[in-house]
Amino acid sequence: MEGNCCPLCGQENHCGVAKGQNDCWCMTESFPERIFDAVPQEHNKCICQKCLDKYKEE
């Protein structure tokens, strides 16, 4: 299912909302504003935890 893929790495993003749940792991995370500059504009998908953690380390 395409909505479940991270737009940065293409792997499973574990999006709870895409799976029909009311919430998602990302709702309690803080995302640096600049991480969204790396996401192609046409994508409206969740960034995965692994990519978020990697970005925060850099």
C-alpha positions in Angstrom: 0.0 0.0 0.0 1.6 3.2 -1.2 0.4 5.4 1.7 2.4 3.3 4.1 5.8 4.1 2.5 8.2 6.7 3.8 8.8 9.3 1.0 12.5 9.5 2.0 13.5 5.9 2.1 10.5 4.0 0.6 10.2 1.6 3.5 7.2 1.0 5.8 6.4 4.1 7.8 4.1 2.4 10.3 1.5 5.1 9.9 -1.4 4.4 12.3 -3.8 6.7 10.4 -3.1 5.0 7.1 -3.9 1.7 8.8 -7.3 3.1 9.9 -6.3 3.9 13.5 -7.2 7.2 15.2 -3.6 8.1 16.0 0.0 7.5 14.9 3.4 7.4 16.5 4.2 10.6 14.8 1.6 12.6 16.7 3.8 12.6 19.8 7.1 13.4 17.9 8.6 16.8 17.0 9.7 17.1 13.4 12.4 19.7 12.4 10.8 22.0 9.9 13.7 21.5 7.4 13.1 17.7 7.2 10.0 18.5 5.0 12.3 20.3 2.5 13.6 16.8 1.7 10.2 15.4 0.8 9.0 15.8 -2.8 6.1 18.2 -3.0 3.7 15.6 -4.6 4.0 13.2 -1.7 1.6 13.4 1.2 3.0 10.5 3.3 4.4 10.1 6.7 8.2 10.1 7.2 9.2 6.9 9.1 10.7 6.8 12.6 14.1 5.7 11.2 14.5 8.6 8.8 13.3 11.1 11.5 15.9 9.7 14.0 18.6 9.8 11.4 17.8 13.4 10.5 17.8 14.5 14.1 21.3 12.9 14.5 22.7 14.9 11.6 
